[in-house]
Structures are given as C-alpha cells and as structure tokens.
Amino acid sequence: MAVGFSLLLALFMLFTGSASAATYMEGFLKNGNFEEKPKPGAIRKTVLKGKYALPSWEINGFVEYISAGPQPGGLTCAQDEVLRVSVGNVFGDLPLQTLYSSNGGDTYAWGFRLNATVVKMTFHNTGVQEDPSCGPLIDAVAIKELFPPMPTRDNLVKNHGFEEGPHRLVNTSNGVLLPPRQEDLTSPLPGWMIESLKAVKFIDKKHFNVPFGLAAVELVAGRESAIAQILRTTPNKVYSLSFTIGDARNGCHGSMMVEAFAAGDTLKVPFRIERKG
C-alpha cells in the first residue's frame, strides 16, 4: 500500500528590520490540498498526462491523481519509501518506512531557511520500485513561517513549552512527525534538535492531553527518540533543570522511562501510563 501522509513545511525567515513589517505566512500552498482537479484531458484513469496536468503543480515522470477510497492494487505495495523534499538548493529525505498512525497516513514537518525571495519546491520519489504504481502518497502541503526563539532571563531553554512549532492541519488529529537528525538552525521545532534515528511527534492540546501549555513532544520510538538543545551556561554556576512528563491519552499504556542528560549528569524518570493522563 502506498504510504499516505501530509507534509508541513516550516519556513524560517531572518529579519533585518522590524518583524511587524513582514507579512506572516501560514497555510496551504496553492492547491496544496489537491482539491482542484486536473481537466479530463489531462488524466488517463489515474495517471496525469502532461507537465502542467495538475493545477498549480509541475509534473515529471509517473504521477497518479488518486481520489479518496480503496484503489485497485492498493494493498500490494510492500517497499521501503523515501520522499525527497527540495527547496532551492536545500533538500531533505523523509524516511517513510514506519507508519505511526492507525488510519493509514502520517503528517510530517520539515524545516528550511530561505536565501532567496522566490524558490522552487520539489517532491521527489527517490526509490526504484518494482511496481511503478507504488510510492509515497501526498495528501496536503502547507507552509508556516517560524521565528527563532530566544532564551529569557528566567529560562535558558529556548521554546521551552514547544509553543513555536509547525502548522497544525485542522482536519487531522494524528499530531505532526518531526524527521530525525534535524539541526536546531532549521528544525521544524525551533530551538530544538531531533538527535535520534527515529522521528518524534509534535502534539497539541486540542487533540491530545498536554500536561503543560498548548503543545508537547511525544517520544514515539522508545530509546531511539531524542530531542536536544545546546544551552549557554556560566562555569561553576548551579542550574536547576525541571521538565514535565505525562500521557497523551492516545491509547498507550504500561511502564515507560524518560532519561534526561545535562553535561555529564543523567536523570532517569520512570512513568506508568494507566490511560488516565
């Protein structure tokens, strides 16, 4: 089965003047939800024909336009999927082998910085499939402008409540997966690095139980999930690290462990989920 997902692009802007003078950007790209259909002559069955067959998009290679519901051959794909996202001369590969949501689709966020006023955005299937009808299924593409957070006088941790994060699609309750190995300069979660080999999940208070603030990060892949941040400290000064853990109330149960590292010190905090939050 093709891997279905939505993609959220986290756009970082660097301002030389007043931030209030800039136009804030958030929402779908033009025809980003693909609801504007190709004309009858631009599609044969499900295959798009022509470079500009899909309104507001440019097509190269074998691309299908799929409607909702079961598709012929939709259960025959069993291949590893990777989607390459390119913006200008910057690109990132999203590993889609693991499906984290039970409804057949995941939402990913990928961050980048602009160095031009106009750039070309490309989504490319880098795999070589035995069956050309197998491949990543893109359902929606949105973009949000993010602002680099700063530490405060009372807290050295930037974006400590995870309030600054990727766009949240209004019609999804799965949360947003943040790809592994994301540096803090371009992370879709500003101020934080995704250090692990697996993705972590950005969740909001509207759809999940969040113990503090409006958003949180769920470490969905066990010991393989980790976030990190570099803090500027003063030698020989004592610091206190505090954090809140909880249950997202999304069906998980059992014993879990959160491990925190600060310099050479380690703290392990056990937590048992009983579906109560």
Buried (B, 14 or more C-beta within 10 A) or exposed (E): BBBBBBBBBBBBBEEEEEEEEEEEEEEBBEBBBBEEEBEEEBBEEEEBEEEEBBBEBEBEEEBBBBEEEEBEEBEEBEBEBBBBBBBBEBBBBBBBEEBBBEEEBBBBBBBBBBEEEEBEBEBBBEBEBEEEBBBBBBBBBBBBBBBBBEBEEEEBBBBBBBEBBBBBBEEBBBBBBBBBEBEBEBBBBBBBBBBBEBBBBBBBEEBBBBEBEEBBBBBBBEEEBBBEBEEEEEEEEEEEEEEEBBBBBBEEEEEBEEEEEEEEEEEEEEEEBEEEE
